């Protein structure tokens, strides 16, 4: 888990998106802990987010344009 100056998080989820059950459960735990600790909200259920394969680079580029 990494956090930068802008409080943007990067969770290294390993094989959670390819069906590794232990990685999936750990990722779900990380997302739930962040929601509880920092008051984060998510656009989808943490179970779905933990399993979703997404183009992270595209999202990061989109966020960079905001600053």
C-alpha positions in Angstrom: 0.0 0.0 0.0 1.4 3.4 -1.0 0.0 6.9 -0.4 1.3 10.0 -2.0 1.2 13.7 -0.9 -2.3 14.1 -2.3 -3.6 11.1 -0.2 -4.1 9.0 -3.3 -3.7 5.3 -2.6 -2.2 2.5 -4.6 -3.0 -0.9 -3.4 -0.8 -3.8 -4.8 -3.4 -6.5 -5.0 -1.4 -9.3 -6.5 -3.6 -12.0 -8.0 -6.9 -10.9 -6.7 -8.3 -10.2 -10.1 -7.3 -13.6 -11.5 -9.1 -15.6 -8.8 -6.4 -16.0 -6.0 -8.8 -16.2 -3.1 -6.3 -15.1 -0.4 -5.2 -12.1 -2.4 -8.8 -11.2 -3.0 -9.7 -11.4 0.7 -6.6 -9.3 1.7 -7.6 -6.6 -0.9 -11.1 -6.5 0.4 -9.7 -6.0 3.9 -7.5 -3.2 2.8 -10.3 -1.4 1.0 -12.6 -1.8 4.1 -9.9 -0.6 6.4 -9.3 2.5 4.3 -13.0 3.3 4.3 -13.2 2.9 8.0 -10.0 4.8 8.9 -10.0 7.6 6.4 -13.8 7.8 5.7 -13.4 6.8 2.1 -16.4 5.9 0.0 -16.4 3.8 -3.2 -18.4 3.9 -6.3 -19.0 0.1 -6.1 -18.9 -2.7 -3.5 -15.4 -3.5 -2.3 -15.8 -7.1 -3.3 -16.4 -6.0 -6.9 -13.6 -3.4 -6.9 -11.1 -6.0 -5.5 -11.9 -8.4 -8.3 -12.1 -5.9 -11.1 -9.3 -5.6 -13.7 -9.0 -2.1 -14.9 -6.5 0.1 -16.8 -4.9 1.9 -13.8 -2.6 3.9 -16.0 -5.5 5.5 -17.8 -7.1 6.5 -14.6 -3.9 8.0 -13.3 -3.4 10.1 -16.4 -7.0 11.4 -16.1 -6.3 12.4 -12.5 -3.1 14.2 -13.4 -5.1 16.5 -15.7 -7.0 17.8 -12.6 -3.8 19.3 -11.0 
